C-alpha cells in the first residue's frame, strides 16, 4: 500500500521553507504595529514606512506596542509569507533604535536570539584573538620555534 503523501513529498522535497541565506537581510521595524494587518497591510508598511522593497527576499519583523506579538513577512520567490508568534508569558526584547532610525538591521544569530526570548541589549559580541604564550610558565620542550608548525619538535634529530 502506497503512503498517501507520496505525491506531495516528491513535489516539496526540493524546497526548503525558511532557508535564509547569508545575503538575506533581516529588518526590524521600530515602534509598535497594528497586529490586525495582513498581507497587504504589512506589504504597505514595508514599502512606505521602512522604505524597502517587499519583494526583495529580505525578512521584515513587526511587533505590537505590548511586545507580546510578532509578525514576520518574507517573499520566497513564489509568494508572500506572513508568520505570527504570540507569547503566552513575557515580552519580546526589542532592540532600542538610535535617534531618527526607522529600522534596525539584525544578524541571523540575533534573529534566533530574539525569537528565543534572549534580550539583545544584554548580549555582547566577544572579540576572539590569539594570545601569545608566556615562555616563563612553559617548559622549553613545549615552545614551538618553527613558527608555522603546530607540533613541538625535538631539539635535535639524528639521521
Helices and strands as residue ranges (DSSP letters): H 6-12, E 26-32, H 39-44, I 45-49, G 54-56, E 59-63, E 69-75, E 80-86, E 103-106, H 108-116, G 120-122, G 140-142
